[in-house]
Amino acid sequence: MIEVVEPATAEVMATVREAGVEETDAAVAAAKAAFPAWRAIAPADRSRLLHRVADAVEEHHDELATLEARNAGKPIGDARGEMGMVAETFRYYAGAVERLLGDTIPVAGGVDFTFREPLGVVGLIVPWNFPLTIASWKMAPALAAGNTLVLKPAELTPLTALRFAEIALEAGVPEGVVNVVAGPGRVCGQRLVEHPDVAKIAFTGSTEVGRRIAESAAPTIKRVTLELGGKSANVVFADADLAAAAQAAPLAVFGNAGQDCCARSRILVERRALDEFMSYLEAAVRGVRVGDPLDESTQMGPLISEDQRATVASFVPDDAPVAIRGEAPDGPGFWFPPTVLAPVSNDDRAAREEIFGPVAAVIPFDSEEHAVRLANETIYGLSGSVWTRNGARALRVARAIETGVISINSNTSVRVSTPFGGFKQSGVGRELGPHALEHYTELKNVYYATEE
Ligand code: NAD
């Protein structure tokens, strides 16, 4: 059995039967058996089923949000927002089923056209920080394109995935189309990656495990998309609305207790505005409400586990340049206070490695060119922000930073209708938007000779 721990209390909240290789093989076999009928469903009917899944998620919204808030230790308000996005993602791709269009291409001697064909059985491997949300970014386009799937949630957070599978079945998704195996990554995840009947792996998680998956997928030439780590820059120029930039900065790092691949954990500030920015930032960090995930006013909960807390603490040794430290509850639970280190060099460990906890590094810069160089001096390239009132500079810098997603005068990264994914070692492929569908289909070209 897997003992599922509630991070805010450090107590076991559920036990789940642990799947192994045998269960993973059974899930793949079920998905394989269900594939021919699922791909053959009329597009309008498949679309209607995905709308029904969205309806069912909305009907179970509070139940799923509470389960996610308790299991992942996230504020209930955030969990509700995430469950809203899960429903929205299914609705978006329900609308995409009938828009999987091909091309007609001018050729000599006949007609030529393309089809987007489903891949077959896809394996989805997801982390613990946004458990059902990230799963929905993969499940919805996979199903819309006509694939069947096996989802492997993270060992720490299997509950919403398991509940979702029941809800999808009740909503009318045929048996075998959506399968969930709750088990260890090195057993169930690895088996999915190596399984000859799995056509593609869509993975979200650490860059380290992503590398291993890419290697293990090679022998079967499996399609692989990877959404990996980040160390994103929040670049604040002196001509920005400094109060607005500083007000927004804390939750762009401390949201989800910093366990967010998009965390803008390097705050790059133009040196001549540093003091003013820091005074605004201090007030904003002190305003972050850390506490019980089920309290409506909470903005930041605990970390996911004791291990994670120890890792995060290793980035704040006794001699760390702690400029601001917020509050965190005592007692049981894996708490860590919002922490700002300043000033930090881009070469320091806290500026180079993904911390995945509520620790921000403030790094001063002297010019636009310097800011871009610092922002790009990282193996990652997932998200980021630019704050300035100079429109031309905003666009220059947004184009120059090597990252998949960047916002100007805002810290948002993710929308259902826009592509999300990384440059460099932050990943391969894109999720969400129309672009994700390309990663769940093969392109087939058909030539039809018309000359007698
Ligand atoms: P992780 O890489 O340890 O685990 C992710 C998933 O992979 C889990 O389900 C795990 O069981 C499974 N896994 C582990 N070893 C495996 C193996 N050998 N073969 C197959 N599967 C295996 O990551 P985590 O600690 O759960 O999540 C944190 C990481 O996820 C961070 O690095 C974060 O940046 C990243 N992340 C990225 C995105 C993004 O979209 N880019 C989003 C969220 C999280």
Boltz pocket constraint, residues with backbone or C-beta under 6 A from the ligand:
constraints:
  - pocket:
      binder: B
      contacts: [[A, 125], [A, 126], [A, 127], [A, 128], [A, 129], [A, 130], [A, 134], [A, 152], [A, 153], [A, 154], [A, 155], [A, 183], [A, 184], [A, 185], [A, 186], [A, 188], [A, 189], [A, 190], [A, 193], [A, 204], [A, 205], [A, 206], [A, 207], [A, 209], [A, 210], [A, 212], [A, 213], [A, 227], [A, 228], [A, 229], [A, 230], [A, 259], [A, 260], [A, 261], [A, 354], [A, 356], [A, 382], [A, 422], [A, 426], [A, 427]]
      max_distance: 6.0
